[in-house]
Amino acid sequence: MTSLRHGQQGVALITALVVVAIATIAATWLLTSLQQDIRRSASVLQQEQAWQYALGAEAWASRRLEEDARESKYDGLTEEWATELPPLPVEGGSISGRLLDLQGRFNLNSLLTRDGKYDSQAQSRLRRLLEIEDLPPDLTLAILDWIDADNEPAGPGGAEDSAYLALDPPYLAANRPMVVPSELRLVKGIDTQAWKKLEPLVSALPESTPINVNTAPAEVLASLGMSLSQAEGLASALHESPAERIEDFLLYPEVQEARIGQQGLSVSSHWFRLEVQVEIGQIRLDYRALLHRDEQGRVRTIFRSTGTT
């Protein structure tokens, strides 16, 4: 009887230990699950908070551009809108950002006129820009074929559907204006190295636009017909003291020596890109917005894009 009682007690003890172990495992699982839910909820909250901060930055940038349109008739890098916003503290993190004048770059869609015809002046400027960057100037024709409506190569170096269908994987030429400049990476002859060279110098705007000489980098100014060394000096001067009228730009000796006319040039802009970075907790939001300022100075957002890490 004694051994039986001891055996029963042993079974009861083992059973109790098993129950305690199961309860411990269940409690640990519940606690872990709760912690994961809290982290997920916090992450969602931080993402929404970051998004609202980015929208606030967009609203501020739009108002600043509208005020700038009322204050001056030209756009230059000495103006308040062009001042980069350093990281500023906000609740839970920080926010920084900047506005970029996309008309200071070569607009790839300017290769075609509004009625879809080839723009010879824009082609010449792009060819010179490619040469400055040590890239084949005939890439101009491949880019032109990417955005024109027909399926006929523009000339030697051009590329239409047949060139892209032979690739793995195959695809077709867009045959429409570029939506974003990164479409260049799909154009025949544009590899990663070429894209890195061109990325800070080109844009893809919804309409043909003049180049703002006040905000253009030296390479873009050189594409107008002057040497790169001349353009570097001119860019430095214009970035520090913007031309208020295109006639003022035409008076520069470098411009006169190169016999550059005012066609396709401007000292003001309508297209800007807002870049914002928001860090809240463990969330980083990279926010981009394409802003258009019309002739009356009103600003509207054309599209937004985001990336969260």
C-alpha positions as CSV (number, residue, x, y, z in Angstrom):
1,M,0.0,0.0,0.0
2,T,2.8,2.4,0.9
3,S,4.5,1.9,-2.5
4,L,1.2,2.4,-4.2
5,R,0.6,5.7,-2.4
6,H,4.2,6.7,-3.4
7,G,3.5,5.8,-7.0
8,Q,0.3,7.8,-7.0
9,Q,2.1,10.8,-5.5
10,G,4.8,10.5,-8.1
11,V,2.2,10.5,-10.9
12,A,0.5,13.5,-9.4
13,L,3.8,15.4,-9.1
14,I,4.6,14.7,-12.7
15,T,1.1,15.7,-13.8
16,A,1.5,19.0,-11.8
17,L,4.9,19.6,-13.4
18,V,3.4,19.0,-16.9
19,V,0.5,21.4,-16.2
20,V,2.9,24.0,-14.9
21,A,5.1,23.6,-18.0
22,I,2.2,23.9,-20.3
23,A,0.9,26.9,-18.5
24,T,4.4,28.5,-18.7
25,I,4.6,27.8,-22.4
26,A,1.1,29.2,-23.0
27,A,1.9,32.3,-20.9
28,T,5.2,32.8,-22.8
29,W,3.4,32.4,-26.1
30,L,0.7,34.9,-25.1
31,L,3.3,37.4,-23.9
32,T,5.3,37.0,-27.1
33,S,2.2,37.4,-29.2
34,L,1.2,40.4,-27.2
35,Q,4.6,42.0,-27.6
36,Q,4.5,41.4,-31.4
37,D,1.0,42.9,-31.6
38,I,2.3,46.0,-29.7
39,R,5.2,46.3,-32.0
40,R,3.0,46.0,-35.1
41,S,0.6,48.5,-33.7
42,A,3.5,50.9,-32.9
43,S,4.9,50.4,-36.4
44,V,1.5,51.2,-38.0
45,L,1.2,54.3,-35.8
46,Q,4.7,55.4,-36.6
47,Q,4.1,55.0,-40.3
48,E,1.0,57.0,-40.2
49,Q,2.7,59.7,-38.1
50,A,5.6,59.8,-40.6
51,W,3.1,60.1,-43.5
52,Q,1.3,63.0,-41.8
53,Y,4.6,64.8,-41.2
54,A,5.5,64.3,-44.9
55,L,2.2,65.7,-46.0
56,G,2.8,68.7,-43.7
57,A,6.1,69.3,-45.4
58,E,4.4,69.1,-48.8
59,A,1.9,71.7,-47.7
60,W,4.7,74.0,-46.4
61,A,6.6,73.6,-49.7
62,S,3.6,74.4,-51.8
63,R,2.9,77.6,-49.8
64,R,6.5,78.6,-50.0
65,L,6.5,78.2,-53.8
66,E,3.3,80.2,-54.1
67,E,4.8,83.0,-52.0
68,D,7.9,82.9,-54.1
69,A,5.8,83.4,-57.2
70,R,4.3,86.6,-55.7
71,E,7.7,87.9,-54.6
72,S,9.8,87.4,-57.7
73,K,9.6,86.6,-61.4
74,Y,12.6,84.4,-61.5
75,D,13.8,81.3,-59.7
76,G,17.4,80.8,-58.4
77,L,19.3,78.9,-55.8
78,T,19.7,81.9,-53.5
79,E,15.9,81.9,-52.8
80,E,14.3,80.5,-49.7
81,W,12.6,77.6,-51.4
82,A,16.0,76.3,-52.5
83,T,17.4,76.1,-48.9
84,E,17.7,72.5,-47.8
85,L,15.9,71.7,-44.6
86,P,18.3,70.1,-42.2
87,P,17.1,67.3,-39.8
88,L,14.6,69.0,-37.4
89,P,13.3,67.3,-34.3
90,V,9.6,66.3,-34.2
91,E,7.7,64.2,-31.7
92,G,9.3,60.8,-31.8
93,G,12.0,61.5,-34.4
94,S,13.1,64.0,-37.1
95,I,12.3,65.3,-40.5
96,S,14.4,66.8,-43.3
97,G,13.8,67.7,-46.9
98,R,14.6,69.8,-50.0
99,L,13.0,71.2,-53.1
100,L,14.7,70.5,-56.5
101,D,14.0,72.6,-59.6
102,L,13.5,70.0,-62.3
103,Q,13.7,72.6,-65.0
104,G,17.3,73.0,-64.2
105,R,17.8,69.6,-65.7
106,F,17.4,68.4,-69.3
107,N,13.8,67.3,-69.8
108,L,13.9,64.1,-71.8
109,N,10.3,64.6,-73.0
110,S,11.5,67.9,-74.6
111,L,12.9,65.8,-77.4
112,L,9.4,65.9,-78.9
113,T,7.4,69.1,-79.5
114,R,3.8,69.4,-78.3
115,D,2.5,68.1,-81.6
116,G,4.8,65.0,-81.4
117,K,7.5,66.1,-83.9
118,Y,11.2,65.8,-83.3
119,D,12.8,68.9,-81.7
120,S,16.2,69.3,-83.4
121,Q,17.5,71.8,-80.8
122,A,16.7,69.5,-77.9
123,Q,18.3,66.6,-79.7
124,S,21.5,68.7,-80.2
125,R,21.6,69.6,-76.5
126,L,21.1,66.0,-75.4
127,R,23.9,64.8,-77.8
128,R,26.3,67.3,-76.3
129,L,25.2,66.3,-72.8
130,L,26.0,62.7,-73.5
131,E,29.4,63.6,-75.0
132,I,30.2,65.6,-71.9
133,E,29.4,62.5,-69.8
134,D,31.6,60.3,-72.1
135,L,28.5,58.5,-73.4
136,P,27.7,57.7,-77.0
137,P,25.8,60.6,-78.5
138,D,23.7,58.2,-80.7
139,L,22.0,57.2,-77.5
140,T,19.9,60.3,-78.3
141,L,18.1,58.3,-81.1
142,A,17.4,55.3,-78.8
143,I,15.9,57.7,-76.2
144,L,13.9,59.4,-78.9
145,D,12.5,56.1,-80.2
146,W,11.5,55.2,-76.7
147,I,9.2,58.2,-76.4
148,D,8.0,58.8,-80.0
149,A,4.7,57.2,-81.1
150,D,5.9,55.3,-84.2
151,N,7.7,52.0,-84.5
152,E,10.3,53.1,-87.0
153,P,13.9,53.6,-85.8
154,A,14.9,57.3,-85.8
155,G,18.2,56.4,-87.4
156,P,21.4,54.5,-86.8
157,G,21.5,53.9,-83.0
158,G,17.8,54.0,-82.7
159,A,15.8,51.2,-81.1
160,E,12.2,50.1,-81.5
161,D,10.3,47.0,-80.5
162,S,12.4,44.6,-82.5
163,A,15.5,45.5,-80.4
164,Y,13.7,44.9,-77.1
165,L,11.9,41.7,-78.1
166,A,15.3,40.1,-78.6
167,L,16.2,40.6,-75.0
168,D,15.6,38.2,-72.1
169,P,13.1,38.9,-70.8
170,P,11.6,40.6,-73.8
171,Y,9.6,43.9,-73.7
172,L,8.3,46.7,-75.9
173,A,9.4,50.3,-76.4
174,A,7.1,52.6,-74.5
175,N,6.3,54.8,-77.5
176,R,5.0,57.6,-75.2
177,P,6.6,60.3,-73.1
178,M,8.5,59.1,-70.0
179,V,6.7,59.2,-66.7
180,V,9.9,59.1,-64.6
181,P,13.5,59.5,-65.7
182,S,14.5,56.1,-64.4
183,E,12.8,54.7,-67.5
184,L,16.1,55.4,-69.1
185,R,17.4,52.2,-67.6
186,L,15.1,50.3,-70.0
187,V,16.4,52.1,-73.1
188,K,18.9,50.2,-75.2
189,G,22.5,51.3,-74.4
190,I,21.7,52.8,-71.0
191,D,23.4,50.6,-68.4
192,T,23.8,51.2,-64.7
193,Q,26.9,53.3,-65.1
194,A,25.3,55.5,-67.7
195,W,22.2,55.9,-65.6
196,K,24.3,57.0,-62.6
197,K,25.9,59.7,-64.8
198,L,22.7,61.0,-66.2
199,E,20.4,60.7,-63.1
200,P,21.3,64.1,-61.6
201,L,21.1,65.9,-65.0
202,V,17.8,64.8,-66.5
203,S,14.1,64.9,-65.7
204,A,10.9,63.5,-67.3
205,L,8.2,66.2,-67.1
206,P,4.7,65.8,-68.5
207,E,5.3,68.6,-71.0
208,S,8.1,70.2,-73.0
209,T,9.9,72.7,-70.8
210,P,12.6,75.3,-71.2
211,I,15.8,75.0,-69.1
212,N,16.1,77.3,-66.2
213,V,19.7,78.6,-66.6
214,N,19.8,79.9,-63.0
215,T,19.5,76.4,-61.4
216,A,21.1,74.3,-64.2
217,P,24.3,72.4,-63.3
218,A,27.5,73.1,-65.3
219,E,27.0,70.0,-67.5
220,V,23.5,71.2,-68.6
221,L,24.7,74.7,-69.3
222,A,27.6,73.2,-71.4
223,S,25.1,71.3,-73.4
224,L,23.8,74.7,-74.7
225,G,27.0,75.0,-76.8
226,M,29.9,76.2,-74.6
227,S,32.9,74.3,-73.1
228,L,32.5,72.6,-69.7
229,S,35.1,74.9,-68.1
230,Q,33.2,78.0,-69.3
231,A,30.0,76.4,-68.0
232,E,31.4,75.7,-64.6
233,G,32.3,79.4,-64.1
234,L,29.0,80.5,-65.5
235,A,27.0,78.0,-63.2
236,S,28.9,79.3,-60.2
237,A,28.1,82.9,-61.0
238,L,24.4,82.1,-61.7
239,H,24.0,80.0,-58.6
240,E,25.3,82.9,-56.4
241,S,23.6,85.7,-58.4
242,P,20.6,84.5,-60.5
243,A,19.7,86.2,-63.7
244,E,16.4,88.1,-63.2
245,R,15.6,88.1,-67.0
246,I,16.7,85.8,-69.8
247,E,18.2,88.9,-71.5
248,D,20.6,89.2,-68.5
249,F,21.8,85.7,-69.1
250,L,22.4,86.4,-72.8
251,L,24.8,89.2,-71.8
252,Y,27.4,86.9,-70.3
253,P,30.6,86.7,-72.4
254,E,30.5,82.9,-72.5
255,V,26.9,82.9,-73.8
256,Q,27.7,85.5,-76.5
257,E,30.8,83.7,-77.5
258,A,28.8,80.4,-78.0
259,R,26.1,82.4,-79.8
260,I,23.4,80.9,-77.6
261,G,19.9,82.2,-78.2
262,Q,17.0,82.4,-75.7
263,Q,14.9,79.7,-77.4
264,G,14.3,76.8,-75.0
265,L,15.7,78.8,-72.0
266,S,14.2,80.5,-69.0
267,V,15.0,82.1,-65.7
268,S,11.9,80.7,-63.9
269,S,10.4,77.3,-63.3
270,H,7.0,75.6,-63.0
271,W,8.1,72.0,-62.0
272,F,9.7,71.0,-58.7
273,R,10.4,67.8,-56.8
274,L,10.0,67.7,-53.1
275,E,12.2,65.1,-51.3
276,V,11.4,64.4,-47.6
277,Q,12.9,62.0,-45.1
278,V,11.0,61.3,-41.9
279,E,12.4,59.1,-39.1
280,I,10.0,58.1,-36.4
281,G,11.2,55.3,-34.0
282,Q,12.4,52.5,-36.2
283,I,10.5,53.8,-39.3
284,R,12.2,55.8,-42.0
285,L,9.9,57.2,-44.7
286,D,11.4,58.5,-48.0
287,Y,8.7,60.7,-49.6
288,R,8.8,62.2,-53.1
289,A,6.2,64.6,-54.6
290,L,6.1,66.2,-58.1
291,L,4.8,69.8,-57.7
292,H,3.5,72.0,-60.5
293,R,3.2,75.7,-60.2
294,D,1.0,77.3,-62.9
295,E,1.2,80.7,-64.5
296,Q,-1.0,82.2,-61.7
297,G,1.5,80.8,-59.0
298,R,-0.9,78.1,-57.8
299,V,0.8,74.8,-56.8
300,R,-0.7,71.4,-57.1
301,T,0.7,67.9,-56.5
302,I,0.9,65.8,-59.6
303,F,2.0,62.5,-58.0
304,R,3.5,61.1,-54.8
305,S,5.8,58.2,-54.2
306,T,7.1,56.7,-50.9
307,G,9.4,54.1,-49.6
308,T,9.5,52.9,-46.0
309,T,12.4,51.1,-44.2
